Amino acid sequence: MLDRPGGSAYGAAALRFRNGAHRGAACCGRPMSEGEPPTRSNDFDERLRRLRERTPTEDEAVPGPGLPSRTAMGFAFRAGVELMAALVVGGGIGWLLDHWLGTLPLFLLIFFFLGAGAGLLNVFRAAKEMNRGD
């Protein structure tokens, strides 16, 4: 259809809207929704104000009993991810160098321990940053 002159566009040829208009009616100034459009600004502002009144502030929000605070759990997750990422990147670089140069386990061990050191350094920096914020 598209490779012939005068071919039809994609979609059904007899596509009609509910009011009997053809497929180009939505672009010709007619509204696409039925009924009155909602008052966006005033309605949204009112709902947002009511929600903010009901929602406790950060000072009032306290984690329940038995649950660790968000900051401690976030720090533990961050520390684990940074250690794993550093070990994987260091080990990957070492393995690639060993594979390329044919010096199996030399660079793998060197870069694995460099990655471990970099990961620990990142965790120490994150802990220092967390303590500075308190």
N, C-alpha and C positions, 0 to 999 in steps of 0.2 A: 504494500500500500504506500509506503513512504518512498519507494524507488520509482514510482510512476508520477508523472505530472498530474496534479489535481487530486492526489491521493488524500484520504481522510486522515484526520488526526487520531491519536490514540483514544481508546474508549469506545463506548457504544454510540452508534450513530443516532439512535433515537432517544438519547438521554434527555429527560424532561424533569423540570422541577414540579413541585406540588401544584403551583398555581398555573401550570400549563406553559410557562416560559421555557425557552430553549436554554442550552447550557451556557450561553454567554450572558445570562440575565444578572448574575451576581456581580459582574464587573461594571454594570451599566447604571450605577447609582441607586439601585434598589437595596433595601436592607436585607441582610442574610438571616436575621432572627425574626421570629414572630412576636408580636406584642411590644410592650414598652421596654426600652433599654433600662437597665438598672442604674441607679444613681451611685456611681462608683466612689467618688471622693468622700462624700458625707457618710455613706454607709460604712465604708472601710475605716475611716477615722474613728467613728463611733465604736465599732467592734474592737479596734486596736486599743482604744482607751479603756474599754471594759476589761479586756484581757490583761492589760498591764496592771489594773487595779487588783485583779484576782491573783496574779502571779506573785509569789514571794520574791523579795530582793535577794541578792547574793548573801547578804549577812544573815537573813532569816533561814535560808536553805541549809539544812544540816543533813549529812548522810545518815541513813538509818543505822541501827546497832548491828554490828557484825560486818558492816561493809567498809572497806578501806576508802579513804578519801580519794577523790579523783586525781589529785596531784601526785600522790604516792603511786597509784596504779599507772598513771601516765609516765612517770619517771621510770618505773620498772620496765614498762614496755619500750620506752625510748632507749634505755640502756641495753636491753637485750637485742633490739634491732641494730643498734650501732655496733655492738660487738660482732654480731653475726655478719653484718655487711662488710665490716673491715676484714674479718677472717676470710670470707668468700672472695672478696676482691684481691686481697694479698695472695691467697692460695691460687686464684685463677691466673694472676699475672705470673707467678712463679711457675705454674704448670705450663703456661704458654711459652715462656722463655726456655724452660727445659725441653719442651717438645721441639721448639724451633732450633735450639742449639745442640740438642742431643746430649744434654748433661743431666740425665734423670737423677734424682731428688734434690740436687744441690740448690737450684733457685727456688724450688717449691718450698723447701724448709726455710730458706732465708726470708722469702716474701711472706710466708705464713706467720713467722714470728714478727716481722715488721708490721703486718696487718693486725696481729694481736696487740702489739704496742700502740698502734694508732687507735685501735678500738678502745683500749683502756684509757688513753689520753682523752679521747672524746667523752667517755663516761665521766672522768674526773672534771672536765670542763663543764659538763652539764650539771654535775652535782654542785660545783662552785657557783654556777649561775642560779641554781635553785636556792641555795643558801643565801645568796645575795638578795634575793627577792623577799625573804622572810624578815 
